[in-house]
Amino acid sequence: MNKKFQQLKNVLENLTGNLRPNEYTPSGAGPKNNDAIDFIDFIKKWNQIVDLKIAAVSMPLNIKKGNLTILTNHPTTSETILFNKHRYQEKIHSLFPKFKITNFHFICQPNFFKENKNDIFQAKSKEVKVEKINPKEWHPLDPNYKRVKKEADIMFNDISDLDLKDSLTSLFLQLHL
């Protein structure tokens, strides 16, 4: 566990450790016992809930009354999360049954996801590894895929053996990722 998260977890446990279950903080507005600690675990497992590419450019901010607020780098990231909303709700419910997520709200802050993040969240982004897409995972309607595929077809037009031609085309696509 990251040192900073561990220190923060210890501080929160000390603050909430004397409370009885389901008891509110003295101000009456604070979280219930262990909610803050659960949310820290939720942030750390964000890359298991959403896809790795999405996790690298998004981060949960809070959960209030069933509404999950997420910080993203671009509106298209928000739309991608909304598109997979039901799948992510199921994953959240399986990992954190305590959190009842009904809606997603987004805040778009592109500058947050640039190189100058604070230390706590840099550790999170280092854990997320964005992998290259295999040519088989390219969408056939992607203009780059079409362009590279057309080049390969022209280059290997002379070859009559279909298996060899497919293998060479696959290698050509992999080289042009």
C-alpha positions in Angstrom: 0.0 0.0 0.0 1.3 3.4 -0.8 2.8 5.2 2.1 0.7 8.4 1.7 -2.5 6.4 1.5 -1.4 4.4 4.5 -0.8 7.6 6.5 -4.1 9.0 5.4 -5.9 5.8 6.3 -4.3 5.9 9.8 -5.3 9.5 10.4 -8.9 8.7 9.3 -9.0 5.6 11.5 -7.9 7.7 14.5 -10.5 10.3 13.8 -13.3 7.9 13.3 -12.1 5.1 15.6 -14.0 6.3 18.7 -17.3 6.5 17.0 -20.0 3.8 17.4 -21.2 2.2 14.1 -23.7 4.4 12.2 -22.8 7.4 14.4 -22.2 10.7 12.7 -19.3 13.0 13.5 -19.9 15.8 16.1 -20.7 18.3 13.4 -23.5 16.1 12.2 -22.4 16.5 8.6 -19.5 14.2 8.4 -19.3 10.7 7.0 -20.4 7.6 8.9 -17.7 5.4 10.5 -15.3 4.0 7.9 -17.0 5.6 4.8 -14.0 7.8 4.2 -11.7 4.8 4.5 -13.9 2.8 2.1 -13.8 5.6 -0.4 -9.9 5.6 -0.3 -10.0 1.9 -1.1 -12.5 2.7 -3.9 -10.1 5.3 -5.4 -7.2 2.8 -5.2 -9.4 0.1 -7.0 -10.7 2.5 -9.6 -8.4 0.9 -12.3 -10.1 -2.5 -11.5 -13.6 -1.0 -11.9 -13.1 0.9 -15.2 -10.8 0.1 -18.1 -7.1 0.8 -17.7 -7.1 3.6 -20.3 -10.1 5.2 -18.7 -8.6 4.9 -15.2 -5.5 6.8 -16.4 -7.6 9.8 -17.3 -10.3 9.8 -14.7 -10.6 9.6 -10.9 -13.6 9.4 -8.5 -14.1 12.4 -6.3 -17.0 11.6 -4.1 -20.2 9.6 -3.6 -23.1 11.5 -2.2 -26.7 10.2 -2.2 -26.0 7.6 -4.8 -24.3 10.1 -7.1 -20.7 9.3 -8.1 -18.7 12.4 -9.1 -15.8 11.7 -11.4 -13.0 13.9 -12.5 -12.1 13.4 -16.2 -9.7 14.9 -18.7 -12.1 15.3 -21.6 -15.9 15.1 -22.3 -15.3 12.0 -24.4 -14.0 10.2 -21.4 -17.2 11.1 -19.6 -19.3 9.8 -22.4 -17.3 6.5 -22.5 -17.9 6.0 -18.8 -21.6 6.8 -19.3 -21.8 4.3 -22.2 -20.5 1.5 -19.9 -22.4 2.8 -16.9 -24.3 -0.4 -16.1 -21.2 -2.6 -16.3 -19.3 -0.2 -14.0 -22.2 -0.1 -11.5 -22.1 -3.9 -11.3 -18.4 -3.9 -10.7 -18.8 -1.3 -8.0 -21.6 -3.2 -6.3 -19.5 -6.4 -6.4 -16.4 -4.8 -4.9 -18.2 -2.3 -2.6 -21.7 -3.4 -1.8 -22.0 -0.5 0.6 -21.9 2.1 -2.2 -25.3 2.3 -4.0 -24.4 4.2 -7.2 -27.4 5.4 -9.3 -26.0 8.3 -11.2 -22.6 9.5 -12.5 -21.7 13.2 -12.6 -18.6 14.5 -14.2 -16.1 17.4 -13.8 -13.8 18.0 -16.7 -10.3 19.2 -15.8 -7.7 18.5 -18.5 -4.9 20.2 -16.6 -5.2 17.9 -13.6 -4.1 14.9 -15.7 -0.9 16.6 -17.0 2.5 15.8 -15.6 2.3 18.1 -12.5 -0.1 16.0 -10.4 0.4 15.9 -6.7 2.3 13.0 -5.1 -0.7 11.0 -3.9 -2.3 10.7 -7.3 1.0 10.1 -9.1 1.3 6.8 -7.4 -2.1 5.9 -8.8 -1.2 6.8 -12.3 2.0 4.8 -12.2 0.1 1.7 -11.3 -2.0 2.0 -14.4 -0.3 0.7 -17.5 -1.7 1.6 -20.8 -1.1 -1.2 -23.3 -0.8 -0.9 -27.0 -3.8 -2.1 -29.0 -3.3 -5.3 -31.0 -4.1 -5.0 -34.7 -6.9 -7.5 -34.2 -8.4 -5.1 -31.7 -8.3 -2.2 -34.1 -11.7 -1.3 -35.3 -12.1 -2.2 -39.0 -13.6 1.2 -39.7 -10.8 3.1 -38.1 -9.2 5.3 -40.8 -5.7 4.5 -39.6 -6.4 0.8 -39.7 -7.9 1.1 -43.2 -4.8 3.1 -44.4 -2.3 0.6 -43.0 -4.3 -2.4 -44.2 -4.5 -0.9 -47.7 -0.7 -0.4 -47.8 -0.2 -4.0 -46.7 -2.7 -5.3 -49.4 -0.8 -3.4 -52.1 2.6 -4.5 -50.8 1.6 -8.2 -50.6 -0.6 -8.3 -53.7 1.8 -10.6 -55.5 1.7 -13.4 -52.9 -0.8 -16.2 -53.8 -0.6 -18.2 -50.6 -3.4 -16.8 -48.4 -1.9 -17.9 -45.1 1.4 -16.3 -45.8 -0.3 -13.2 -47.1 -2.4 -13.0 -43.8 0.7 -13.5 -41.7 2.7 -10.8 -43.5 -0.3 -8.4 -43.3 -0.6 -9.1 -39.6 3.1 -8.4 -39.1 2.9 -5.2 -41.2 0.0 -4.0 -39.0 1.9 -4.7 -35.8 4.9 -2.8 -37.0 2.8 0.2 -37.8 1.1 0.5 -34.4 
